Amino acid sequence: MFLFILICNLIGLVPGSYTITSQLVVTGAFATGIFILTLIVGFARHGLHFLTILVPPGVPKIMIPLMIPIEIISMLARPISLAVRLFANMTAGHTVLAVLFGLAMTSPLWVGWMPFGFTVIINGLEIAIAVIQAYIFTTLTCVYIGDVIKLH
């Protein structure tokens, strides 16, 4: 998964190409697939005991009716945050690059070197961001799967 997301992120840095991870539908599909995978792993490993993930250990019994909806919202927020994080970082970086390169192309020659220089610097930063975002997506996936395996 790390290599797939990394390659998808880096392909978008090639001029004239397209980053599929800059589409919310694609990152949402990845995140939804991971969410469904965690549910499958949790129920396959623990059966109905998996539902105890909704009640953290040590919670007083009077707090359980409040904690269950909070934990359900927390679980449903995971794929949303996973998808939006990757989408937003890829879209923002590529937009900044496009604007700076457009400024470099439309500016007079004696001023155009400044936006072009910033474009080169931002492009290096985008490579680092592509690696970091692939790493974060993969790490969070491992954490989510680890949570359902160990149940707190």
C-alpha positions as a printed Julia matrix, in Angstrom:
152×3 Matrix{Float64}:
   0.0     0.0     0.0
   2.85    2.38    0.86
   4.49    1.94   -2.53
   1.2     2.28   -4.4
   0.28    5.54   -2.68
   3.85    6.85   -2.98
   3.99    6.13   -6.71
   0.56    7.7    -7.21
   1.73   10.8    -5.33
   5.01   11.06   -7.23
   3.44   10.54  -10.66
   1.56   13.79  -10.18
   4.85   15.68   -9.93
   5.71   14.82  -13.52
   4.59   17.74  -15.73
   1.49   16.86  -17.72
   0.53   13.9   -15.54
  -2.23   13.48  -13.0
  -2.25   12.47   -9.33
  -5.1    10.13   -8.56
  -4.64   10.75   -4.85
  -5.71   14.35   -5.4
  -9.28   13.1    -5.88
 -11.42   12.7    -2.78
 -13.29    9.78   -4.35
 -10.06    7.79   -4.73
  -8.72    8.5    -1.24
 -12.2     7.9     0.15
 -12.33    4.51   -1.55
  -8.93    3.59   -0.08
  -9.99    4.7     3.39
 -13.38    2.97    3.17
 -11.68   -0.24    2.07
  -9.36   -0.04    5.05
 -12.3     0.64    7.39
 -14.17   -2.41    6.06
 -10.98   -4.47    6.35
 -10.59   -3.51   10.0
 -14.2    -4.52   10.7
 -13.69   -7.85    8.94
 -10.47   -8.54   10.83
 -12.06   -7.53   14.14
 -15.14   -9.72   13.75
 -13.15  -12.63   12.29
 -10.68  -12.57   15.15
 -13.02  -11.81   18.08
 -16.58  -12.52   16.94
 -19.2   -10.46   18.75
 -16.67   -9.74   21.5
 -15.22   -7.26   18.98
 -18.03   -4.85   19.92
 -16.29   -4.31   23.26
 -14.0    -1.94   21.34
 -16.83    0.56   21.79
 -16.35    0.58   25.56
 -12.85    1.51   26.68
 -11.58   -0.41   29.72
 -12.19    1.18   33.08
 -15.26    3.17   32.05
 -17.87    3.37   34.81
 -21.09    1.55   33.91
 -23.11    4.74   34.14
 -20.95    6.28   31.35
 -21.37    3.38   28.9
 -24.5     4.83   27.17
 -22.54    8.02   26.52
 -19.29    6.33   25.5
 -20.75    4.0    22.87
 -22.0     6.81   20.56
 -18.74    8.69   21.07
 -16.7     5.62   20.12
 -18.91    4.94   17.08
 -18.38    8.52   15.89
 -14.67    8.11   16.53
 -14.54    4.93   14.44
 -16.51    6.53   11.61
 -14.24    9.59   11.65
 -11.15    7.47   10.99
 -11.77    6.79    7.29
 -12.93   10.37    6.76
  -9.79   11.85    8.29
  -7.6     9.32    6.46
  -9.14   10.22    3.11
  -9.25   13.98    3.58
  -5.68   14.17    4.89
  -4.18   12.53    1.8
  -6.51   14.35   -0.62
  -5.94   17.79    0.88
  -2.16   17.52    1.04
  -1.85   16.31   -2.54
  -4.32   18.85   -3.91
  -2.83   21.82   -2.03
   0.73   21.08   -3.05
  -0.09   20.6    -6.7
  -2.21   23.75   -6.75
   0.66   25.8    -5.31
   3.02   24.35   -7.91
   0.59   25.15  -10.72
   0.13   28.75   -9.56
   3.86   29.37   -9.15
   4.69   27.83  -12.49
   1.93   29.89  -14.12
   3.43   33.03  -12.58
   6.86   32.08  -13.87
   5.52   31.57  -17.39
   3.53   34.82  -17.54
   5.98   37.13  -15.77
   8.5    39.22  -17.66
  11.86   37.5   -18.04
  13.63   39.72  -15.53
  11.04   38.86  -12.82
  10.07   35.31  -13.91
  13.08   33.67  -12.33
  11.7    34.3    -8.82
   8.48   32.25   -9.17
  10.44   29.63  -11.11
  12.97   29.36   -8.27
  10.15   28.99   -5.76
   8.64   26.31   -8.01
  11.86   24.31   -7.88
  12.02   24.62   -4.09
   8.33   23.72   -3.65
   8.78   20.75   -6.0
  11.44   19.38   -3.65
   9.08   19.93   -0.75
   6.33   18.13   -2.66
   8.55   15.07   -3.04
   9.04   15.01    0.72
   5.31   15.49    1.3
   4.48   12.64   -1.11
   6.69   10.29    0.91
   5.41   11.53    4.26
   1.76   11.21    3.25
   2.24    7.66    1.97
   4.01    6.83    5.24
   1.26    8.4     7.39
  -1.52    6.65    5.46
   0.22    3.29    5.84
   1.12    3.83    9.49
  -2.42    4.82   10.45
  -3.74    1.78    8.6
  -1.43   -0.42   10.66
  -2.53    1.32   13.86
  -6.21    0.81   13.02
  -5.67   -2.88   12.25
  -3.58   -3.25   15.41
  -6.42   -1.72   17.44
  -8.92   -4.31   16.24
  -6.48   -7.17   16.76
  -5.62   -6.26   20.34
  -8.94   -4.6    21.36
  -7.48   -1.73   23.4
